[in-house]
Amino acid sequence: MPADAPAVPESHGLVVVKNNDQLDAEEKQAAEQRANLNDKQTAMSQLASHIRSCWEAAKSAKAEDIDERLLAAQRQRKGVYSDNILSEIQKTGGSEVFMRITATKCLAGEAWIRDVLAPAGEKPWTLSPTPVPELDPVSESAIVEQTLAFFASLEGQGIEFDPREIYDFASEMRDRWTAELEKEAKKKAMRMERKIEDQLLEGGWERAFREFISDIATFPSGIIKGGVIRKTKQLVWGKDPQTGKTQPLVRDKLMLEFERVSPFDFYPSPECRDPNDGYLIERMRLRRGTIANMRGVEGYNTEAINKVLEEYRAGGLREWTNTDSERADNEDKELFPLSDEPGSLIDALEYHGSASGEMLKDWGYDVEDELAEYDIEAILIGGHVIRAILNPDPLGKRPYYVSSYEKVVDSIWGYGIPEKMADVQQVCNASARALINNLAIASGPQTMVNTDKLAPGEDIEAMYPWKIWQYQEPSGNGAAPISFFQPTANSSELMGVYEKFKDEASEVTGIPNYIYGDPDVGGAGETARGLSMLMDASSRGIKQVIANVDADVFKPAITRLYQHNMLYSDDEDIKGDVNIMARGALALVIKEQLQVQRQNILDRVLSDDRLYELVGERGVAALMRENVKLAKMPTGEIVPSEEELERRAEQAAKQAAMQEELMMQAAMAEQEGQAPVEQAG
């Protein structure tokens, strides 16, 4: 046996015999494993404690103001009173009516924003190559080498040249190379644009953005999350290699997905100004099967997941907040079932923020500086961190995009439509309740009864036509035992107050009534030209909302997808230097300018006979058709189509030909009848 061979324990039958050195070595190895496990568990405990403390701070800060604002906005849009207000109304009796003006304004605002930012067949963003593409060092060297080689050949042939021609030649070559680069850059930008458009479509952007628009119209802020890489199953069609028949195939595919995050489940740090400032925590609800499938996936801790599943069976794993019960009522949902019920959910806290290098090193990451703070993504369930990774974004950005209908400087929370018109809604509700109560009281006479004069047993609550009342006059004063009086109806005054504040809702929200088809506009709105001017003026408020979404959502989201493709895509034909432009607000401005220009041209044509003759009926119809389209009105019912105009022209031509033929026949008949008279004369 070699001298350096490891010692082999002796075996006597079923008994393994080890010497002292072997026992000491095994004990040392076991101690090291226990120490490493304890260190990792300690690091996990520290990270869990860190996330837990951040969660409690964010939850406490949000509960002070934001949570109640969210619930109030939700109630106001749904059209229900808070418990406190409802109890006060019920104390006095009467109507509990809630006039849903807020819901109408929110729906109109959503439709208006969607028309601009999500029009059919268009997208509110675009990619374009940078104005001046830069030549890479290889291209620069090639230009220099070709220039020197060309003039060296001239010199070798004895051809004289001005030294300045070298510079001109190199500049011309550079311009040609740059022109070729510009053409190639445009092609790459177009390919990248198609790639991103496809990723948005497959990743669920359309649904997430539709729900986001509803949120910014309703709540202080709306949130979109993405693109988050997830493994999803897809159904594809392929041919069976044996039979050659087409059959469905299920394949796993990594997708960049987008989703709306409810403002109720979004918890920024108390001092947070934007999604990339401070820390963020999203409360997620995951099913048990989803968590179980994470075992063995890269980045997830299988041991921690197993502990979570064990605790789930014992009950718990919920992160309750003060808003859960009323939120469930407002959303017409049942309160979350207990953890031991089938299909119940497990609460998880997804943390985006900093962690110390020391903590990450104990977790298993190779960090350069243990004293530094690193941006991480982690998931905490109960007391267990099931996932912790460094932020994969090269610039440290987080996959959340937040915007508001009306933004507040240095705050992640702004104002939605319900908050902007909360006072108006309250006054309209109070006026409507008073109006209904007043009309109910004034709908008939009030009755006064002197019970001392009524005969015994007479029921004063039983009143019907032709009833005979029995009474007596113990005092002998002759006063009637029953008398009536009519309460005053104040409906006109109350309706005036209601209408005044209903109109005020248009002012405070920037969403006028005629945007959603209210025919009672009056004034300038009684003419098409005046209504167009009113709509142009009213769009100034919505432009700021569109600009907010452009800057806060579209540009960072498209930039993130572009950077992902530049880093990880194998397709070199899409990679190039591009400018990303969100053009939602610009599209609205251009649309308004086009509408004004078309209307001006139409007015000039209709007011000038020479221009009308030049443009013709079809030209006027084309201008009218475009204006009607911009007004979102049915074109075919207002402006005749090209086919209809052509049919009319053919019919008019036939009628003109028939008329001309009749006139010629009449002229010929007249000539034939006059000829004998002339001969006789």
C-alpha positions in Angstrom: 0.0 0.0 0.0 1.4 3.5 -0.8 2.6 5.6 2.1 0.2 8.4 1.3 -2.9 6.2 0.9 -5.8 7.0 3.3 -6.2 4.7 6.2 -9.0 2.2 5.6 -11.0 1.1 8.7 -10.7 -2.5 9.5 -13.8 -4.6 9.2 -14.5 -7.6 11.4 -17.8 -9.1 10.0 -20.5 -6.4 10.4 -18.5 -4.3 12.8 -16.4 -1.4 11.4 -13.3 -0.6 13.5 -11.8 2.9 13.3 -8.7 4.3 15.0 -8.6 7.5 17.0 -7.3 9.6 14.1 -10.2 8.6 11.9 -12.7 9.4 14.6 -11.2 12.8 15.3 -11.2 13.6 11.5 -14.9 12.7 11.1 -15.8 14.6 14.3 -14.0 17.7 12.9 -15.7 17.4 9.6 -19.1 17.1 11.2 -18.4 20.1 13.4 -17.4 22.2 10.4 -20.7 21.2 8.6 -22.7 22.1 11.7 -20.9 25.5 11.9 -21.5 26.3 8.3 -25.2 25.3 8.6 -25.5 27.5 11.8 -23.8 30.4 10.0 -26.1 30.1 7.0 -29.2 29.8 9.3 -28.0 32.8 11.3 -27.6 34.8 8.0 -31.0 33.7 6.9 -32.5 34.7 10.2 -30.7 38.1 10.0 -32.0 38.7 6.5 -35.5 37.7 7.5 -35.4 40.0 10.5 -34.2 42.8 8.3 -37.0 42.3 5.8 -39.5 41.9 8.6 -38.5 45.2 10.2 -38.7 47.0 6.8 -42.2 45.5 6.3 -43.5 46.7 9.7 -42.1 50.2 9.1 -43.6 50.5 5.6 -46.9 49.0 6.7 -47.1 51.4 9.7 -46.3 54.4 7.6 -48.9 53.5 5.0 -51.6 52.8 7.6 -51.3 56.4 8.9 -52.8 58.0 5.7 -52.5 56.1 2.4 -54.6 53.1 3.4 -57.6 55.2 4.3 -57.2 57.2 1.1 -57.2 54.0 -0.9 -60.3 52.7 0.8 -62.1 56.1 0.5 -61.3 56.2 -3.3 -62.6 52.7 -3.7 -65.8 53.4 -1.8 -66.4 56.6 -3.7 -66.1 55.0 -7.1 -68.3 52.1 -6.1 -70.9 54.4 -4.6 -71.0 53.4 -0.9 -70.7 55.3 2.3 -68.2 54.6 5.0 -69.6 53.0 8.2 -69.2 56.2 10.1 -71.1 58.4 7.6 -73.8 55.8 7.0 -74.5 55.5 10.8 -74.8 59.3 11.0 -77.3 59.3 8.0 -79.3 56.5 9.6 -79.6 58.4 12.9 -81.8 61.0 11.1 -83.6 58.5 8.9 -84.5 59.3 5.3 -82.7 58.5 2.1 -79.3 56.8 1.8 -78.9 57.5 -1.9 -75.3 57.9 -3.3 -75.1 59.7 -6.7 -72.3 58.0 -8.6 -70.8 61.0 -10.4 -67.4 59.8 -9.5 -67.9 56.5 -11.3 -68.9 58.3 -14.5 -65.9 60.6 -14.4 -63.5 57.7 -13.7 -64.9 55.7 -16.7 -64.7 58.7 -18.9 -61.1 59.4 -17.8 -60.1 55.8 -18.4 -61.6 55.8 -21.9 -59.9 59.1 -22.8 -56.5 57.9 -21.6 -56.9 54.6 -23.4 -57.9 56.3 -26.6 -54.5 58.2 -26.6 -52.2 55.6 -25.1 -53.7 52.3 -26.4 -55.3 53.1 -29.8 -56.2 50.1 -32.0 -53.3 49.2 -34.4 -50.9 51.8 -32.9 -48.4 52.0 -30.1 -47.5 55.1 -28.0 -43.7 54.5 -28.2 -41.1 54.1 -30.9 -37.4 53.3 -31.3 -35.1 55.3 -33.6 -31.4 55.1 -34.2 -29.2 57.7 -32.6 -28.8 60.8 -34.9 -25.0 60.3 -35.4 -23.8 56.7 -35.3 -20.3 56.4 -33.9 -17.7 54.4 -35.9 -16.1 51.6 -33.9 -12.3 51.5 -33.6 -12.1 48.8 -36.2 -13.9 50.9 -38.8 -11.7 54.0 -38.0 -8.6 51.9 -38.5 -9.9 50.5 -41.8 -10.6 54.0 -43.1 -7.1 55.2 -42.2 -5.5 52.1 -43.8 -7.5 52.4 -47.0 -6.8 56.1 -47.3 -3.0 55.6 -46.8 -3.0 52.6 -49.3 -4.8 54.7 -51.9 -2.4 57.6 -51.8 0.6 55.3 -51.5 -0.5 53.7 -54.8 -0.8 57.2 -56.4 2.6 58.1 -55.1 4.0 54.9 -56.5 2.6 55.7 -60.0 4.2 59.1 -59.8 0.9 61.0 -59.6 1.2 64.2 -57.6 -1.5 65.2 -55.1 -2.2 67.9 -52.6 -1.8 66.7 -49.0 -5.2 68.3 -48.2 -6.7 65.7 -50.6 -5.8 63.0 -48.1 -8.1 64.7 -45.5 -10.9 65.2 -48.0 -10.6 61.5 -49.2 -10.7 60.2 -45.6 -13.7 62.5 -44.8 -15.6 61.2 -47.9 -14.9 57.6 -46.9 -16.1 58.4 -43.4 -19.3 59.9 -44.7 -20.0 56.8 -46.9 -19.3 54.5 -44.0 -21.5 56.6 -41.7 -24.3 56.5 -44.3 -24.1 52.8 -44.4 -24.2 52.6 -40.7 -27.3 54.8 -40.5 -29.1 52.5 -42.9 -28.1 49.5 -40.9 -29.0 51.3 -37.6 -32.5 52.0 -38.9 -33.0 48.3 -39.8 -31.7 47.2 -36.4 -34.0 49.7 -34.6 -36.9 48.4 -36.6 -36.1 44.8 -35.8 -35.6 45.7 -32.1 -39.0 47.5 -32.1 -40.8 44.4 -33.5 -39.0 42.2 -30.9 -40.1 44.4 -28.0 -43.6 44.7 -29.4 -43.8 40.9 -29.5 -42.4 40.6 -25.9 -45.1 43.0 -24.7 -47.8 41.1 -26.4 -46.7 37.7 -25.1 -45.9 39.0 -21.6 -49.5 40.3 -20.9 -48.7 44.0 -21.2 -52.2 44.8 -22.7 -54.1 43.4 -19.7 -51.7 44.9 -17.2 -51.8 48.3 -18.8 -55.6 48.3 -19.0 -55.9 47.5 -15.3 -53.2 50.2 -14.6 -55.3 52.8 -16.3 -58.2 52.0 -14.1 -55.9 52.3 -11.1 -54.5 55.8 -11.9 -58.0 57.0 -12.6 -59.2 55.7 -9.2 -56.3 55.5 -6.7 -53.5 57.9 -5.7 -51.2 55.8 -7.8 -51.1 52.9 -10.3 -48.4 50.3 -10.5 -47.2 47.9 -13.2 -44.6 45.2 -12.6 -42.3 43.7 -15.3 -40.7 42.4 -17.2 -40.1 39.6 -14.8 -38.6 36.4 -16.2 -40.8 33.4 -15.4 -41.0 29.9 -16.8 -44.4 29.3 -18.4 -45.9 26.4 -20.3 -46.9 27.1 -23.9 -48.9 25.0 -26.4 -47.2 24.7 -29.7 -47.9 22.6 -32.8 -45.4 20.3 -34.4 -45.3 17.1 -36.4 -44.9 13.7 -34.9 -41.6 12.3 -36.3 -43.2 8.8 -36.6 -46.6 9.5 -38.1 -45.9 12.9 -39.6 -49.2 14.3 -38.3 -49.5 17.7 -36.6 -50.0 17.4 -32.9 -50.0 19.7 -29.8 -46.8 19.9 -27.8 -46.4 21.5 -24.4 -43.1 23.2 -23.8 -41.5 25.3 -21.1 -40.5 28.8 -22.1 -38.9 31.7 -20.3 -41.1 34.7 -20.7 -40.8 38.4 -19.7 -44.2 38.9 -18.0 -46.0 42.1 -16.9 -48.7 42.4 -14.3 -50.7 45.1 -12.5 -49.9 45.4 -8.8 -52.7 46.6 -6.6 -52.0 49.8 -4.6 -53.2 48.0 -1.6 -50.4 45.4 -1.9 -47.6 47.9 -2.6 -45.6 49.1 0.4 -42.7 51.6 -0.3 -40.4 52.8 2.4 -41.8 55.8 4.3 -39.4 58.3 2.6 -39.7 56.8 -0.9 -39.9 59.2 -3.8 -39.9 56.8 -6.7 -39.6 53.0 -7.2 -35.8 53.2 -7.3 -35.5 55.1 -4.0 -35.4 53.5 -0.6 -36.9 50.0 -0.5 -40.1 48.4 -1.8 -42.2 45.5 -0.6 -44.9 43.8 -2.5 -47.4 41.6 -0.7 -48.0 38.6 -2.9 -50.5 35.7 -2.5 -49.2 32.4 -3.7 -50.8 29.0 -3.8 -49.1 26.0 -2.1 -48.4 24.3 -5.4 -46.7 27.3 -6.8 -44.3 27.4 -3.8 -43.7 23.7 -3.9 -42.7 23.9 -7.5 -40.0 26.4 -6.6 -37.9 23.7 -4.9 -34.8 23.0 -6.9 -35.1 26.1 -9.0 -31.9 28.3 -9.2 -32.0 31.1 -6.7 -34.5 29.4 -4.3 -33.7 27.7 -1.0 -35.3 24.3 -0.9 -34.7 23.8 2.8 -36.5 27.1 3.6 -39.4 26.2 1.2 -39.8 22.8 3.0 -40.1 24.6 6.3 -42.7 27.0 4.8 -44.8 24.0 3.6 -44.6 22.4 7.0 -45.8 25.6 8.7 -48.6 25.9 6.1 -50.0 22.6 7.2 -50.0 23.8 10.8 -51.9 27.0 9.8 -50.9 30.7 9.6 -48.5 32.3 7.1 -50.7 35.4 6.7 -49.7 39.0 6.6 -52.9 40.7 7.7 -53.4 44.5 7.3 -56.1 46.8 8.5 -57.5 47.2 5.0 -58.1 43.5 4.2 -61.7 43.2 5.5 -63.2 46.4 3.9 -61.1 45.9 0.8 -62.7 42.5 0.3 -66.2 44.0 0.8 -65.5 46.8 -1.7 -64.2 44.3 -4.3 -67.2 42.0 -3.6 -64.9 39.2 -2.5 -64.9 36.9 0.5 -62.3 37.5 3.1 -59.3 35.3 2.5 -60.0 31.7 3.7 -58.1 30.1 6.5 -54.9 28.4 5.6 -56.3 24.9 6.2 -59.1 25.3 3.6 -58.6 24.0 0.1 -57.3 26.5 -2.4 -56.2 29.0 0.2 -53.3 31.3 -0.3 -50.0 31.9 1.4 -48.8 35.5 1.8 -45.3 36.3 0.6 -43.3 39.5 0.9 -41.2 40.4 -2.1 -38.5 42.7 -1.0 -36.5 45.1 -3.2 -33.9 47.0 -1.3 -30.4 46.9 0.3 -28.7 44.3 2.4 -25.2 44.3 4.0 -22.3 42.5 2.3 -21.7 40.6 5.4 -25.2 39.2 5.4 -24.9 38.2 1.7 -21.6 36.6 2.2 -23.0 34.4 5.0 -25.9 33.7 2.6 -23.4 32.3 0.1 -22.7 35.2 -2.2 -19.1 36.2 -3.1 -19.1 39.9 -2.3 -16.2 42.3 -2.6 -16.9 44.5 0.5 -18.7 43.1 3.5 -19.3 46.6 4.9 -21.0 47.8 1.7 -24.7 47.8 1.0 -26.0 45.8 -2.0 -29.3 46.0 -3.8 -31.1 42.7 -3.6 -34.4 40.9 -4.4 -35.7 38.5 -1.7 -38.9 36.7 -0.9 -39.9 36.2 2.8 -42.7 33.8 3.9 -43.3 33.7 7.6 -39.8 33.7 9.1 -38.1 32.1 6.1 -36.3 33.7 3.2 -36.9 31.3 0.3 -35.1 33.4 -2.3 -32.4 36.1 -2.2 -30.4 37.3 -5.2 -28.5 40.4 -6.2 -30.5 42.8 -8.4 -29.9 41.6 -11.9 -30.5 45.0 -13.5 -27.2 46.4 -14.6 -28.2 49.9 -13.5 -29.9 48.7 -10.3 -33.4 49.6 -11.4 -36.4 47.8 -10.0 -39.1 46.2 -12.1 -41.9 48.6 -10.9 -43.4 51.5 -12.8 -45.5 54.0 -10.8 -47.5 57.0 -12.0 -50.5 59.1 -10.9 -53.4 61.0 -12.5 -52.0 64.0 -10.7 -48.5 63.7 -9.3 -47.1 65.1 -6.1 -43.5 66.2 -6.1 -41.1 63.9 -4.1 -43.9 61.4 -3.3 -44.7 58.1 -4.8 -48.4 58.8 -4.1 -50.4 61.4 -6.1 -54.1 62.0 -6.5 -56.8 60.1 -8.4 -60.1 61.4 -9.8 -62.1 60.4 -6.7 -59.9 62.5 -4.4 -59.9 65.5 -6.7 -63.7 65.6 -6.6 -64.3 64.3 -3.1 -65.9 67.5 -1.8 -68.1 67.8 -4.9 -69.3 64.3 -4.5 -70.2 64.9 -0.8 -72.2 68.0 -1.6 -74.0 66.3 -4.5 -74.8 63.4 -2.2 -76.1 65.7 0.6 -78.2 67.7 -1.9 -79.7 64.5 -3.4 -80.5 63.1 0.0 -82.1 66.4 1.1 -84.0 66.6 -2.2 -85.5 63.1 -1.8 -86.3 63.6 1.8 -88.0 66.9 1.1 -90.0 65.5 -1.8 -91.1 62.6 0.3 -92.3 64.9 3.1 -93.9 67.3 0.7 -95.6 64.6 -1.4 -98.7 64.9 0.7 -100.2 66.9 3.6 -99.1 66.5 7.1 -101.8 65.8 9.7 -102.3 67.3 13.2 -104.6 65.4 15.5 -106.1 66.5 18.9 -106.3 63.1 20.6 -108.4 64.5 23.4 -111.3 65.1 21.0 -111.2 61.7 19.3 -113.7 59.1 20.3 -112.2 56.2 22.3 -110.7 53.5 20.1 -110.2 55.7 17.0 -107.0 54.7 15.1 -105.2 57.8 14.0 -102.7 55.8 11.8 -105.6 54.3 9.8 -106.3 57.0 7.1 -108.0 56.2 3.8 -110.5 58.0 1.5 -114.1 58.4 2.8 -113.1 57.5 6.3 -115.6 58.6 9.0 -113.9 60.1 12.1 -115.7 59.9 15.4 -114.9 62.7 17.9 -116.2 64.5 20.9 -116.0 68.0 22.3 -115.4 68.0 26.0 -114.3 71.6 26.0 -117.0 72.8 23.7 -114.7 75.2 21.8 -115.7 73.8 18.4 -112.1 73.4 17.1 -111.6 70.6 14.6 -110.0 67.4 16.0 -108.0 66.9 12.8 -106.3 69.5 10.6 -103.9 69.4 7.7 -101.0 71.5 6.3 -98.8 71.2 3.2 -95.0 71.2 3.8 -93.0 73.4 1.4 -91.2 71.7 -1.5 -87.7 73.1 -2.0 -86.9 70.9 -5.0 -85.9 73.8 -7.3 -83.3 75.2 -4.9 -81.9 71.8 -4.1 -81.7 70.8 -7.8 -79.9 74.1 -8.4 -77.3 73.2 -5.8 -76.9 69.7 -7.2 -76.5 70.8 -10.8 -74.0 73.6 -9.8 -71.7 71.1 -8.0 -72.2 68.5 -10.6 -70.8 70.9 -13.2 -68.0 71.8 -10.8 -66.8 68.2 -11.0 -65.9 68.9 -14.6 -63.7 71.7 -13.5 -61.8 69.9 -10.7 -61.2 66.7 -12.7 -60.5 68.2 -16.2 -63.1 65.8 -17.7 -66.0 67.8 -19.1 -69.4 66.3 -19.6 -69.4 66.5 -23.4 -66.4 64.2 -23.4 -68.7 61.3 -22.7 -71.6 62.4 -24.8 -73.6 64.8 -22.6 -75.9 66.7 -25.1 -76.6 69.6 -22.8 -73.5 71.6 -23.5 -74.8 75.0 -24.4 -72.9 78.0 -25.5 -70.0 77.3 -27.9 -70.8 73.6 -27.7 -74.0 74.1 -29.7 -72.0 74.2 -32.9 -69.6 71.6 -34.3 -66.8 74.3 -34.5 -67.4 75.5 -31.0 -67.5 71.9 -29.6 -64.2 71.2 -31.3 -62.7 74.2 -29.7 -64.0 73.1 -26.3 -62.6 69.6 -26.7 -59.2 71.1 -27.6 -59.2 73.3 -24.5 -60.3 70.4 -22.2 -57.5 68.2 -23.5 -54.9 70.3 -21.8 -55.5 68.6 -18.5 -55.3 65.1 -19.9 -52.0 66.0 -21.6 -50.3 66.2 -18.2 -51.7 62.7 -17.3 -50.4 61.3 -20.6 -47.0 62.9 -20.0 -46.9 61.4 -16.5 -47.5 57.9 -18.0 -45.0 58.5 -20.8 -42.2 59.4 -18.4 -43.0 57.0 -15.5 -44.1 53.9 -17.3 -43.5 53.6 -21.1 -40.0 54.9 -21.3 -38.5 53.0 -18.4 -40.4 49.8 -19.3 -39.3 49.9 -22.9 -35.8 50.8 -21.8 -35.7 47.7 -19.5 -36.8 45.4 -22.4 -34.2 47.0 -24.7 -31.4 46.5 -22.2 -32.5 42.9 -21.6 -32.4 42.2 -25.3 -29.0 43.9 -25.7 -27.6 41.8 -22.8 -29.1 38.4 -23.4 -30.4 38.1 -26.9 -28.5 35.9 -29.4 -29.8 37.8 -32.4 -27.1 40.3 -33.3 -29.3 41.8 -36.1 -31.4 43.6 -33.5 -28.6 45.1 -31.5 -27.8 48.8 -32.0 -27.7 52.2 -30.3 -31.3 53.6 -30.3 -33.3 56.4 -28.8 -36.5 55.4 -27.0 -39.3 57.9 -27.3 -42.7 57.6 -25.6 -45.0 59.6 -27.8 -48.4 59.5 -26.1 -48.6 63.2 -25.2 -47.0 64.1 -28.5 -49.6 62.0 -30.4 -52.3 63.9 -28.6 -50.8 67.3 -29.6 -50.3 66.1 -33.2 -53.9 64.9 -33.3 -55.2 68.2 -32.2 -53.0 70.1 -34.7 -54.2 67.9 -37.5 -57.8 68.4 -36.5 -57.4 72.2 -36.4 -55.6 72.2 -39.8 -58.2 70.1 -41.5 -61.0 72.2 -40.1 -59.3 75.4 -41.3 -58.9 73.9 -44.8 -62.5 72.8 -44.9 -63.7 76.2 -43.8 -61.7 78.0 -46.5 -62.9 75.6 -49.2 -66.6 76.0 -48.2 -66.3 79.8 -48.0 -64.5 80.2 -51.4 -66.4 79.1 -54.5 -63.2 78.9 -56.6 -61.5 76.7 -54.1 -64.7 74.5 -53.9 -64.7 74.1 -57.6 -61.0 73.2 -57.5 -61.3 70.7 -54.7 -64.6 69.2 -55.8 -67.2 67.2 -54.0 -64.9 64.3 -53.4 -62.2 66.5 -51.8 -64.7 68.1 -49.4 -66.0 64.6 -48.5 -62.4 63.4 -47.8 -61.9 66.4 -45.4 -65.2 65.8 -43.7 -64.5 62.1 -43.4 -61.3 62.7 -41.5 -62.9 65.2 -39.1 -65.7 62.8 -38.4 -63.2 60.0 -37.6 -61.4 62.3 -35.1 -64.7 63.0 -33.5 -65.3 59.2 -32.9 -68.5 59.3 -34.9 -69.8 56.8 -37.5 -68.3 58.0 -40.7 -70.6 56.1 -43.1 -73.8 57.5 -41.5 -72.6 61.2 -42.0 -70.2 61.4 -45.0 -70.9 59.3 -48.2 -68.3 56.8 -49.1 -66.2 56.9 -52.3 -68.4 54.2 -53.8 -71.5 56.2 -52.9 -70.1 59.4 -54.4 -69.1 57.5 -57.6 -72.6 56.0 -57.9 -74.1 59.5 -57.4 -71.8 60.9 -60.1 -72.7 58.2 -62.6 -76.4 58.7 -61.9 -76.0 62.5 -62.3 -74.1 62.0 -65.6 -76.9 59.7 -66.9 -79.5 62.2 -65.9 -77.6 65.0 -67.6 -77.2 62.9 -70.8 -80.9 62.1 -70.8 -81.7 65.7 -70.3 -79.4 66.8 -73.1 -80.9 64.2 -75.5 -84.5 65.4 -74.6 -83.5 69.0 -75.3 -81.9 68.0 -78.7 -85.1 66.1 -79.7 -87.2 69.1 -78.7 -85.0 71.4 -80.8 -85.2 69.1 -83.8 -89.0 68.8 -83.5 -89.3 72.6 -83.4 -87.2 73.0 -86.5 -89.2 70.4 -88.4 -92.4 72.2 -87.4 -91.2 75.6 -88.5 -89.9 74.7 -91.9 -93.2 74.7 -93.9 -94.2 78.0 -92.4 -90.9 79.6 -93.6 -91.4 78.1 -97.1 -95.0 79.4 -97.3 -93.8 82.9 -96.4 
